[in-house]
Amino acid sequence: MQPLPKGVTGFDAPKDCVPVKRFTAACHAAARQVAGRVLQVRPAYEQVTPNFHEALVTLRGRPEAIRVLCNAHYPIVTFAAPATHESDARLEFMDCPELADAFRAEFAIMTSHEACSGVADELVAQLGEDELHEMRYWRPQRIGDVVFNYWD
């Protein structure tokens, strides 16, 4: 895995971002490709404080919907199990190869293995001072919790 780019946490973020319209269009295209359906899309920073856009997608043959997460500042996508309730901030990262293949042309895919790996110094070496300060405060245990966070 490559070192995370400065601003990926939402702090020290670049002015350009991943527009929610781009993410929404990609979700609908991916869902069509796998005979699924987009149930909802939530923009980053609209709810509580997540630094990621989120979509709920159903797939034929899967009993549960899949959460598709997209970092608001860099085109990085990962997948997670649905939240158990509205204020559930825990992310249970998972793989969804069908959707990953559909997103791969336009977004970098973070696998569950990568998302659940520890926060190694070499992975956060390019982060800005504000980001490192937030990391010291929030103490994320997984790299996925750095890239997809609820920090305020």
N, C-alpha and C positions, 0 to 999 in steps of 0.2 A: 504494500500500500504506500502511496506517495504521501509526503508531508502535507498537512492541511494548509490551505491558503489563508493568508491574513484576511480577517473579516468573516470567516465562515461561521463564527459563533453569533454574529449579529452586532458585535462590538468591533470597532475599527473597520466596519464594513465598507466596501466600495460603493460609490454612488449608484452604479448600475446594479440591477437586481434581476432575478428571474420573475418576470411578470406573471401574475396569477392567471392571466388569459392564456399565456403560452402553456402553462402547466395544465390548465383546464382542457385546452384543445388536445394536448398530448394524452391526457387521461381518456377522453372520449375516443380518440383514435386507437389507443391501446385496447380499450374495452371492446370496440367493434372488431378488432383483429382477433380477439380471443372469445368472441361471442359472450361478452360480459355486459355489465351495465354500470354506469356511474350513478351512485345514489346521491352524493353530495360532494361539494368542494368548499373548503374553508380557506380563505387567504391567511397568510402569516400575519401575526400581530392583531388580527381581528378579535380573537378569543384569548383570554388571559394574556400570555406573552410568548407564545411559541415563535421561534425564528424560522418556521417552516410552513409551507402550504400543505394542506392535507386533503385527501380525497378518500371516499369510501366506495369501493368497487366490488360488485358481485361477479363471480365467475360460475359458469355452468359446471355443475358437478361438485362444487365446494359448498358446504353447509354454512360457512361463515363468510362475511364480507372481508375484504383485505383493505387495510389502511395503506395508502400510498403517500409517502412523505417526500416532500421536495424542499431542500434548503432554499430559503428565500434569496440568498445572496450568490449562490453558485449552483449550477445545474447538476446537483447530486440527488439521486432518488434512492430510497430504501423502502422496505415493506415491513408492516407490523400487524399484529393481531388487533382486532377492534378494541377500543376502550371499553372497560366494564361499566363505566358511568361517566357523566359529563366532565367531572373534575378530576378524572383519573389521568395523572401526568406520567405514569409509568409507561415505557415503551417496551413491548415484547417483540423484538426484531425477529423477522422470519424471512425465508426466501419464497419467492413466487416466480419461478422460471418463465412461466407463460407471459406475465406482465413485464418481467425484466427484458425479455427479448424484444417486446414491443416498444419499450422506452429507450433501449440501448442506442439507437441511432442519434438521439438528441440529448441524452442525459447519461452521466456516469452513474453506474449502479453500485451501491454499497451493499455487499452481501451480509447476511446475518453473522457470518463468521467474522467479517471485518468490523461490523458494528459492535459486536460483543467483545472484541479484543480490547486489551487493556490500553490505557493512555500512556503510550511510550514517549519519552522525551523527543526522539527523532521525528515523531508524527506531529508534534505541536511546536516544533522549533521555529516555524515561520509566523506564528501567531503574534499579534501585537501585545503591547504591555497591558492595555485594558482587558484584553481577552485572557491573558495569563492571570491577572488580578481576579477576574470572575471565576476562573478555574480554581484558584486557591480558595475562594469563598464557597463555591458550589460542590467542589470535590467530586467531579464525575469519575466513575470507575470504568466506564466503557467509552471508546472513541465515538460510538454512535450517539452518546449523550452529550458530546461536545458539538457535533455537527447538527444534531436535532435536539434543541433544548428549550426549556421554559424559563430561562434566566431573565431577570428584570433589572 
